[in-house]
Structures are given as C-alpha cells and as structure tokens.
C-alpha cells in the first residue's frame, strides 16, 4: 500500500507529523531507558534545565526531544514545556559527540547476529557488504574491534 501523497499545508498533516515524532521518540528513547529519569527531578527545581540538558546529552538526543518525551509521560506539564521552548535555555545537543568520541559502526549485538547468519550461510558476504555499504576489509576490522570471531572467508 503506497502512502497517501501529501502536498501543501493541511491541518491533517500536523497530526501525521505528531504521530511520526512520537514514533521516533519511542525508538530513540524507549521506556526502559526513560525509567531511570522519571520522577528523578521536579520541573520547578532551579536545576531542572541543567538536568534536562545533561540527561539529553547522556542518551544523545536533543534536549527538546527529551523534554517532550517527559511531557508525553506526564512528568512535565505541556504549558511549562511550551514556555521553555520559547527560550534559548535548551542546548540542542542531540547526537553531538565529544571531539574524541567516535561511535562504533555497528553494535556488538548486531554483529553477533550477522556473524551467525554468515556462518549458517543465510546471507552471502558480498550481499552483506553491499547492504551495509562497507568493504569486506572494513567489516573484518569491525568484527575484530568488537572481539567477535569473524565469519568472513577472505
């Protein structure tokens, strides 16, 4: 089913955009991650903005996205969030890494699953290389970095 083509500004589009934002929020900040933040600090505390910015940086999302996730979980009132969004207090830090910090290409869990699939010949090495847009040499190095025995036959 192809999605409905949407052009121009339609009030209905705003709701679609909200749902898309909520879906993305749930993926980037799942409930089991957010549990450690719920109920930890009061929004009327003087340190709230600092806590919000630090917490968002910790899980590598923007402070605004983190704030709206708290609003959706009813930890922070919507009116207060709108007030904060009208200021320059939030450090739009989503996904920014420290200069010395470089993220890994793939997670260990993903590479473990991939290694098993390659060992069982469920997918070819060349297909993996094409799908992931990495050379076989780069993939070999990535397995080594994660201390996973490489299933590649070079």
C-alpha positions in Angstrom: 0.0 0.0 0.0 1.7 3.2 -1.1 1.3 6.1 1.3 -1.1 8.9 0.5 0.6 11.7 -1.3 0.5 14.9 0.8 1.3 18.3 -0.6 1.0 21.8 0.9 -0.1 22.6 4.4 -3.1 20.8 5.6 -4.2 20.7 9.3 -4.4 16.9 9.0 -0.7 16.8 8.1 0.2 18.3 11.6 -1.3 15.2 13.3 0.6 12.9 11.0 3.8 14.7 11.9 3.0 14.5 15.6 2.5 10.7 15.3 5.8 10.4 13.4 7.6 12.4 16.1 6.1 10.2 18.8 7.1 7.1 17.0 10.7 8.3 16.5 10.7 9.4 20.2 9.7 5.9 21.3 12.5 4.4 19.2 15.2 6.8 20.3 14.1 6.9 24.0 12.4 3.6 24.8 10.5 3.3 28.1 13.1 1.1 29.7 15.8 3.8 29.1 13.5 6.6 30.3 12.5 4.8 33.5 15.8 6.0 35.1 14.7 9.6 34.5 11.1 9.5 35.5 10.4 11.0 38.9 14.0 12.0 39.5 13.7 15.7 39.5 10.9 18.2 39.7 10.3 20.6 36.8 10.0 23.5 39.2 13.5 22.9 40.6 16.2 25.6 39.8 18.4 22.8 38.4 15.8 21.4 36.0 17.2 22.9 32.8 20.8 21.8 33.6 19.5 18.3 34.5 17.4 18.2 31.3 20.4 19.2 29.1 22.8 16.8 30.8 20.3 13.9 30.7 19.6 14.5 27.0 23.3 14.6 26.2 23.7 11.3 28.1 21.4 9.4 25.8 22.4 11.5 22.8 19.1 13.1 21.9 18.2 16.8 21.7 17.0 18.5 24.9 13.8 19.4 23.2 13.0 15.8 22.2 13.9 14.7 25.8 11.6 17.4 27.2 8.6 16.3 25.0 9.2 12.7 26.0 8.8 13.8 29.6 5.7 15.8 28.7 4.1 12.7 27.0 4.8 10.7 30.1 3.2 13.5 32.2 6.4 14.2 34.1 6.3 17.9 33.0 3.2 20.0 32.2 2.7 20.8 28.5 2.4 24.6 29.3 5.7 24.6 31.1 7.4 22.8 28.1 6.0 25.3 25.7 7.3 28.1 27.9 10.8 26.6 27.9 10.7 26.0 24.1 10.3 29.8 23.7 13.7 30.4 25.4 17.3 29.7 24.5 17.9 27.6 27.6 18.0 24.2 25.9 21.2 23.1 24.4 20.2 21.4 21.2 22.7 18.7 21.8 21.1 15.8 20.1 23.6 13.3 18.7 26.6 15.6 19.1 29.6 13.7 20.3 32.6 14.9 22.1 35.5 15.5 19.8 37.4 12.4 21.0 34.3 10.2 20.9 33.6 8.3 17.6 30.6 6.0 17.6 31.2 2.4 16.5 30.0 1.5 13.1 27.7 -1.3 14.3 26.7 -2.6 17.7 28.1 -5.8 19.2 24.6 -7.4 19.3 24.0 -6.6 15.6 27.4 -8.0 14.6 26.8 -11.2 16.7 23.6 -11.8 14.8 25.3 -11.0 11.5 28.1 -13.4 12.3 25.7 -16.2 13.0 23.8 -15.5 9.7 27.1 -15.6 7.8 28.2 -18.8 9.5 24.9 -20.5 8.6 25.2 -19.2 5.0 21.8 -17.4 5.4 23.4 -14.5 3.5 26.5 -14.1 1.4 29.4 -11.9 2.4 29.1 -9.9 -0.8 25.4 -9.2 -0.1 26.2 -8.1 3.4 28.9 -5.8 2.1 26.5 -4.3 -0.4 23.7 -3.8 2.0 25.8 -2.3 4.7 27.8 -0.2 2.2 31.2 -1.3 3.7 34.0 -3.3 2.2 34.8 -6.8 3.5 38.0 -5.5 4.9 36.2 -2.8 6.9 33.7 -5.5 8.1 36.6 -7.7 9.2 38.1 -4.8 11.2 34.7 -4.1 12.8 34.3 -7.7 13.9 37.8 -7.5 15.5 37.0 -4.3 17.3 34.1 -6.0 19.0 36.0 -9.1 19.8 33.8 -11.3 17.6 35.3 -14.1 15.7 35.0 -13.1 12.1 32.9 -15.4 9.9 34.3 -13.9 6.8 36.4 -16.1 4.5 38.9 -13.7 2.9 
